[in-house]
Amino acid sequence: MAIAACLSAAAQWNFDAKSAESITGSYKDLGKKATVIATNFNGAAMDADNDNSAVQNIGFDFKFNGQSFNTFVLNTNGFIKLGSVAPSSTYIYYTTAVGGGNCTITAKDSNLIYAFNRNMIAEKGTEYKVLTTGSNGSRVCTIQFKNLADKISPAQYSAISFQIKLYETTNVIEFVYDEWTAAENAATLTVAAVGIKGNNVESSVNVAKGSAIKWDEKMGQNDKPYVFINGNYSVKGPNFGNKNAALPEAGHIYRFTPLK
């Protein structure tokens, strides 16, 4: 019975590094039509630092990890958890600039989608929004994180904006990045977690990038450690490295397509 249960759990996870893509597209701010996510899971106003949102509607059934979801909870540290149960903590991120601590990949939580999991804080102009667009069968739910800043030392970014897009029917996931603003600190290696996760570390697909590598570089070249991987980052790297000398270009996209 235990073997059958493990096989069943593994069969639910239908994403793989080989079906992920790094491409260039466009970034469009959600604007005034979107719903502002302003209330936390406890019914109070969203905290500027380390908070889980109230349950938000996707607008359609999104299939992920062998399940169907129509809601999610946003965490201010760059990720969402599908479903109506909040993440186990508001503090899920690497606790040091170069790794360590309980990030989304190693957290006990399932069904996490993390476009930039890092210790961040709201600044003036920070917004969290959601908007579902399109016609039945081809709708897109866009979750926007806007104008966040690093809360690590040394901070590398003073304005971070990106979107998570969930596609109806195809169940594709995209991370779309706006142009970021560098902090005034010197360019220094720091890390984040970028990817998607089912039930555990093994059921995850993550982006590994050297800190000096441009986000739009061609992936998979021997002299450029920039690839999609199944499972967690290596202790010795590459992980998802960041320096403020290598900012994402507006419209850069990481796309995760389910296996058929």
C-alpha positions in Angstrom: 0.0 0.0 0.0 2.8 2.4 0.8 4.5 1.8 -2.6 1.2 2.4 -4.4 0.6 5.6 -2.5 4.1 6.9 -3.5 3.5 6.0 -7.1 0.2 7.8 -7.0 1.7 10.9 -5.5 4.5 10.9 -8.1 2.0 10.5 -10.9 0.2 13.7 -9.9 3.3 15.8 -10.6 3.4 16.5 -14.4 6.0 19.3 -14.7 9.6 18.8 -15.7 12.6 21.0 -16.3 12.7 19.9 -19.9 9.3 21.5 -20.6 10.2 24.9 -19.0 11.2 27.9 -21.1 13.0 31.3 -20.7 11.7 33.7 -23.2 11.2 37.4 -23.8 7.7 38.9 -24.0 6.1 42.0 -22.6 5.0 43.3 -19.2 1.7 45.1 -18.8 0.7 46.6 -15.5 -2.7 45.5 -14.3 -4.0 49.0 -13.8 -7.2 50.1 -12.2 -9.4 47.2 -13.3 -7.6 44.8 -11.1 -8.7 43.9 -7.5 -6.3 45.2 -4.9 -5.3 42.5 -2.4 -5.4 44.6 0.8 -6.7 42.2 3.5 -4.6 39.5 5.2 -5.6 36.0 6.2 -6.8 37.2 9.6 -9.0 39.9 8.2 -6.8 42.9 9.0 -4.9 45.2 6.6 -1.9 43.6 4.9 1.3 44.0 6.8 4.2 45.7 5.0 6.5 42.8 6.0 5.8 39.0 6.1 2.1 38.5 5.6 -0.4 36.1 4.0 -3.4 37.5 2.2 -7.0 36.6 2.5 -8.2 33.9 0.1 -8.4 35.2 -3.5 -10.4 33.8 -6.4 -8.6 32.6 -9.6 -11.8 32.9 -11.6 -11.7 29.4 -13.1 -10.5 25.9 -12.2 -6.7 25.6 -12.5 -5.3 22.1 -12.5 -2.0 21.6 -10.7 -0.3 18.7 -9.0 -3.2 16.4 -9.7 -5.8 18.7 -8.1 -8.1 21.5 -9.2 -7.9 24.9 -7.6 -10.1 28.0 -7.9 -8.5 30.0 -5.1 -5.0 31.0 -3.8 -3.3 32.8 -0.9 -0.6 35.4 -1.6 2.5 35.7 0.6 4.3 39.0 0.5 7.7 37.3 0.0 7.1 36.6 -3.7 4.9 33.5 -3.9 1.3 32.1 -3.9 -0.1 28.9 -2.4 -2.9 27.4 -4.4 -6.1 26.6 -2.4 -7.8 28.2 0.6 -5.3 27.2 3.3 -2.7 29.8 4.2 1.0 29.0 4.0 2.3 27.4 7.3 4.2 30.6 8.1 4.5 34.2 6.9 8.3 33.9 7.1 9.2 31.5 4.2 12.4 32.7 2.6 16.2 32.2 2.8 17.3 33.7 6.1 20.7 34.8 4.8 21.7 36.6 1.6 23.4 33.5 0.2 21.0 30.8 1.3 20.1 28.9 4.4 16.7 28.7 6.1 13.4 27.5 5.0 12.6 28.7 1.5 9.6 27.7 -0.6 11.5 24.7 -2.0 12.1 23.1 1.4 9.1 24.4 3.3 6.6 21.7 4.3 3.9 23.5 2.3 2.5 22.0 -1.0 1.3 23.6 -4.2 3.5 26.7 -4.2 4.3 29.0 -7.1 7.2 31.3 -6.5 8.3 33.9 -9.0 10.8 35.5 -6.6 10.9 34.0 -3.1 13.0 36.3 -1.1 12.7 38.4 2.1 11.0 41.5 0.8 9.2 44.5 2.3 6.5 46.9 1.1 7.6 50.4 0.2 5.7 53.5 -0.9 3.7 52.5 -3.9 3.7 48.7 -3.2 0.6 46.9 -4.4 -0.7 43.4 -4.7 -3.4 42.8 -7.3 -5.3 40.1 -9.1 -7.2 40.2 -12.4 -8.8 37.5 -14.5 -9.3 38.2 -18.2 -10.4 36.4 -21.3 -13.4 34.2 -22.3 -14.4 30.9 -20.9 -11.9 28.2 -21.7 -9.0 30.6 -22.3 -9.0 32.9 -19.3 -5.8 34.1 -17.6 -5.5 35.0 -13.9 -2.7 37.5 -13.3 -1.3 38.1 -9.8 0.8 41.2 -9.5 3.5 42.1 -7.0 4.5 45.7 -7.5 7.3 47.9 -6.1 8.7 45.7 -3.4 12.2 46.1 -1.9 14.8 43.8 -0.6 14.9 43.2 3.2 18.3 41.6 3.2 21.8 42.9 3.7 23.2 44.1 1.4 20.0 44.9 -0.5 20.3 44.6 -4.3 17.0 46.0 -5.5 14.9 49.0 -4.4 11.9 48.4 -6.7 10.9 44.8 -7.6 7.8 44.1 -9.8 6.6 40.9 -11.3 3.5 38.9 -12.2 2.4 35.2 -11.9 0.0 34.1 -14.7 -2.2 31.1 -14.5 -3.7 29.9 -17.8 -7.1 28.1 -18.0 -7.3 24.8 -19.9 -3.6 24.6 -20.7 -2.7 25.0 -17.0 0.5 26.8 -18.1 2.3 29.0 -15.5 4.3 32.1 -16.4 6.4 34.5 -14.4 6.6 37.9 -16.1 9.1 40.5 -14.8 9.1 44.2 -15.1 12.3 46.3 -15.2 13.7 46.5 -11.7 15.6 49.3 -10.0 19.0 48.6 -8.5 19.7 49.5 -4.9 22.6 51.8 -4.2 24.7 49.1 -2.6 27.6 47.5 -4.4 26.7 44.4 -6.6 26.9 41.5 -4.2 25.9 37.8 -4.6 22.5 37.1 -3.0 20.1 34.3 -3.8 16.4 33.7 -4.2 14.1 30.7 -5.1 12.3 30.8 -8.4 10.1 28.0 -9.6 7.1 25.7 -8.8 6.5 23.0 -6.3 4.0 20.1 -5.8 4.2 18.1 -2.6 7.9 18.1 -1.8 11.4 19.0 -2.9 11.6 16.3 -5.4 8.3 17.5 -7.1 9.6 20.9 -8.0 11.1 22.7 -11.0 13.4 25.6 -10.3 15.4 28.1 -12.3 19.2 28.1 -11.6 21.1 31.2 -12.6 24.6 32.5 -11.8 24.5 35.9 -10.1 26.3 37.8 -12.9 24.3 36.1 -15.7 21.8 38.3 -17.5 18.3 37.2 -17.3 17.9 37.1 -21.1 21.0 35.0 -21.7 20.5 31.8 -23.7 20.1 28.9 -21.3 22.1 25.7 -21.1 25.4 26.9 -22.4 28.4 25.2 -20.8 30.1 28.4 -19.8 26.9 30.0 -18.5 25.3 28.3 -15.5 21.7 29.1 -16.3 19.3 26.1 -16.5 16.0 24.7 -15.3 16.4 21.9 -12.8 14.2 19.3 -11.2 14.5 19.5 -7.4 16.5 21.7 -5.1 19.5 23.8 -5.9 23.0 22.4 -5.3 24.8 23.4 -2.1 27.7 24.6 -4.3 25.4 26.2 -6.9 24.3 27.3 -9.3 21.3 28.5 -7.4 19.2 31.5 -8.4 21.9 34.1 -7.9 21.3 37.8 -8.0 23.5 40.9 -8.3 22.1 44.4 -9.0 24.4 44.6 -12.0 22.3 42.0 -13.8 18.7 43.1 -13.7 15.7 41.5 -15.5 14.7 43.1 -18.7 11.1 44.3 -18.8 9.0 41.4 -20.2 11.3 38.5 -19.4 9.2 35.3 -18.9 9.8 32.0 -17.3 7.2 29.5 -18.6 6.2 26.2 -17.0 4.2 23.9 -19.3 2.6 20.6 -18.0 3.7 17.4 -19.6 1.1 15.7 -21.7 
